[in-house]
Amino acid sequence: MIPIKPFVQHEGQCPHCGGKVRGGEVLWQGIHVCVSTWCEGCGREYIEDMRVGHATYSPYRVEMPNYTLTGDAKSRKWLGEPLRQSLLSPSYDLAVGMTVHTMKPFKRVIIVNTIDYLYGHALLKLLNVQREYEQSPELGIVVIVQKSLEWMVPACVAEIWTVDVPFSKARNFYPVLHHRMIEELVRFDEVYVSPAYSHPSQFDIEQFTGIPRYEEGRESEPRITFVWREDRLWSGSHHIARAVQKFPQLKRWLKPLIYHQRRKIIRLFRRMQESFPDYRFTVAGLGRTGSFPAWITDERVARFDRESELRVCEVYAASRLVIGIHGSNMLLPSAHAGMTIDLMPKDRWGNYAQDILFHETDHRLTAYKYRFVPMESSVTLVADMAAAQLKGADHFNMQMTEEKQRQREISVWRGEAASGRI
């Protein structure tokens, strides 16, 4: 965690003269938590990323007053350049505001900033709350969150700062929000900022959604669920879907592909139904285009709210297997379901596993339960893979855990022997 009150802890090296760069005031840009800095050697001034969120591994620096950007070239287009543009042209949107909800009074706090322009990024940052709470119970946790994720903030936090910024406008810099946050910090004696890692590993999804994940044998009628979305489709025309994202006027081209996806899902479920006649087959996710046969439960929604989010998490938690196209839509399904098949578009292999919330600690079980296959895979191939995954799960689990079970039995036996009970 990074101290910002009573003093900002930030040091660096000037790219021009090599002198020490000292930190001054915090700048709450939105996605970025920045600090204004100056070089002790040459006097140049900068606005720099603190190591928060994606800036933990890809920080950027904007040299003032010319707004010259330096930093990692790989993330420049989607992370660095939007930062520079937001500082160059701040937004004074009067509709932007922030609501503070105080549950527990603290004088020493750690702030978890989850603001992002992508739902998946924001959700992943939010998962850092559990680690901060467990590692620093003496500090109150303040979560900065957008409205659509407020429902997932755990009960352990001290305060929630809900910002009225939709994902589509979250790359902007809103001076009104910056000043409001600075005003709120006056109440505290000590303030730290969480690194809010972009892919945290230490969390229990039930702490966030309130829904326990899938448990073998708990459901009398287990499900197989396909995670539906209409902007990235299970079809051979992924490039058309990408073109529509850039040019919305081409949206009519998507409809045939959406119906093609629907037909593939029905074919997939029909083939799997032959092996699993007692299972419930479900489609869940965002978008209501088309309809499904009565034997397929349709849990899709036109838009998500708190109630529909909770309902769909219950569906995922009742699913022994979820199948879906790679993306943020797979985060909550993979966190709650028993097993996952992730259909990977050609241009997303570089983002392998970034949309999966793993809940296994044994790497062998992880390899079995989470499968990644090309999106171009046929219905027959996906159905056969899913059937083998489901049928072999119990035997695989027994093989991989028999050593641990035997060691537990030996430990119990030794304990009883030492106590004289045997």
VEXVEXBA-836752 format. One record per residue (C-alpha): x, y, z. Coordinates in steps of 0.2 Angstrom, whole numbers, plus 5000, padded with zeros to 4 digits. Layout:
# VEXVEXBA-836752
XYZ
...
END
This chain:
# VEXVEXBA-836752
500050005000
500650184996
500550325009
499850485003
499350565020
500150655030
501550635017
501550574999
502750434997
503350444979
505150454972
505850424954
507250474942
507150624930
507250554912
508250714907
509550744920
509450584931
509050684946
507850634960
506050664956
505050704972
503150684974
501950834979
500050824978
498950674973
497950694958
496350584957
496250574938
494950434939
495650264932
497350334937
497950384954
499250514950
500450624959
501250794953
503150784954
504650894951
506450854948
507750924961
509050934948
508351024933
506651084940
505550994927
503750954932
502850794929
501150714932
501550524936
500650364939
500650294956
500850104955
499050074956
497949954945
498749924928
500050054932
500849934944
501749864929
501449994916
501650174924
501550324913
502350504916
501650664908
502950804907
502150974909
501851094902
501951014885
500950854890
502350744883
501950564887
503250434892
503050244897
502850074891
502450064872
501349904873
500049984884
500150164877
498650154866
497350104879
498150164895
499450294893
498750404879
497050414886
497850484902
498750614893
497250664883
496150674899
497450794907
497550894891
495650914890
494750894907
492850864907
491750984917
490150874915
488950944928
488150774929
489650694937
489550674956
490050564971
489050494985
489850445001
489150305012
490050295029
489750125038
491150125051
492150285057
494050265055
495450395056
496650285047
496150215030
496650125014
495850174998
495450044984
495150134968
494150024956
493650154943
493950094925
493250104908
492949914907
491849814918
493049674920
494449784925
493449874938
492749704945
494549634946
495149784956
493649774968
494249594973
495849674981
494649734995
494749565004
496649555004
496849735011
495549695024
496449535030
498149605029
497749775037
496249755049
496749905059
496450015044
494650065037
494450025019
493750155007
493150094991
492950204976
491650124964
490550154949
488650124952
488549964942
489749874954
489149954971
488149794974
489749694975
490649794988
490949685004
490149725021
491849735029
492249905021
492150065031
491550185017
490950174999
491250324987
490050294973
490450394957
489250444944
490350394929
489850264917
491150144910
491050234893
491650394900
492850334914
494450374904
494050564907
494750674920
493450764930
494150904941
492550904951
492850724957
494650764961
494250914972
492850814980
494050674985
495350794991
493950865003
493550695009
495350655014
495350805027
494350685038
495750565040
497450565049
498250435039
497850385021
498550245010
498150194993
497950004988
498949944973
497249874967
498149734957
497349704940
497349514943
497249484961
497249294967
496749314985
494849324987
493249224991
491849264978
490549234991
491149385001
490749494986
489149424978
488449334993
488249184983
489249024987
490048944972
489548774965
489748624977
489648444970
488048354975
487148514982
486048524967
484748394963
484748444945
486448514940
486548634925
487548664910
487548844906
488048944890
488549124894
487749234881
488349394874
487849484858
489449594854
490649444853
489949294846
490249104844
490349114825
491649114811
491449294808
492349374823
493049514812
491249574808
490849584826
492449684829
491949804815
490249834822
491049884839
492050024829
490650074818
488950054826
488050094810
488449914804
487449844819
486149764807
487549644801
487649564818
485849494819
486149354807
487749304817
486749314833
485449194826
486849084820
487549084838
485849034844
485748884832
487448824838
487048834856
485448734853
486448604843
487748594857
486448564870
485548434860
487148334858
487548354877
485748304882
486048134875
487448104888
486648204902
484748184901
484448234919
485348404918
484548574916
485148674901
485248864903
485749014893
486149164904
486949334900
486649504892
485449524877
483749454873
483849424854
482949274848
482149134858
482548954864
481548794864
480548764880
481848634886
483148764887
482948884902
483149064896
483949174910
484549314898
484149494903
484049654892
485049754906
485849704923
485349774939
485649714957
484249584957
484649514940
486549504944
486149404960
484949294950
486249254937
487549224950
486349094958
486249014940
488149004938
488348934956
487048794951
488048754935
489248614935
489948684919
489848854911
490348884892
490549054884
491549164873
493149244881
492849404890
492349494906
490649404904
491649244910
492249324927
490749284938
490249124929
491949054931
492049114950
490449024954
490248874943
491048704945
492048694928
492248814913
492548804895
493248964888
493048994869
494549094863
494449214848
496049214837
496549394843
496349354862
497649224865
498749364872
497449384886
497349204890
496549164907
496349354911
494449324911
494449184923
494249194942
495049034948
494548954964
495548794965
497248794974
497848634967
498548664950
498148494943
496248524947
496448694940
497048624923
495648504923
494248614927
494648764916
494748734898
495248854884
494848804866
494848904850
493248994846
493248914829
493048744837
491548644830
489948614840
490348424840
492148454847
491548574861
490148454865
491248294866
492548394876
491248454888
490548274890
492248204894
492648344906
490948314916
491048124915
492848114921
492848244934
492548134949
493848004944
495148134940
494748224957
494948054966
496648014958
497348184961
496848204979
497048024986
498748064992
498148215002
496648105009
497847975014
498948095023
497448165032
497047995038
498747965044
498848125054
497148075062
497847905066
499447975074
498448105084
497347965091
498847855094
499847995104
498248025115
498147845119
496447825111
497047685100
END
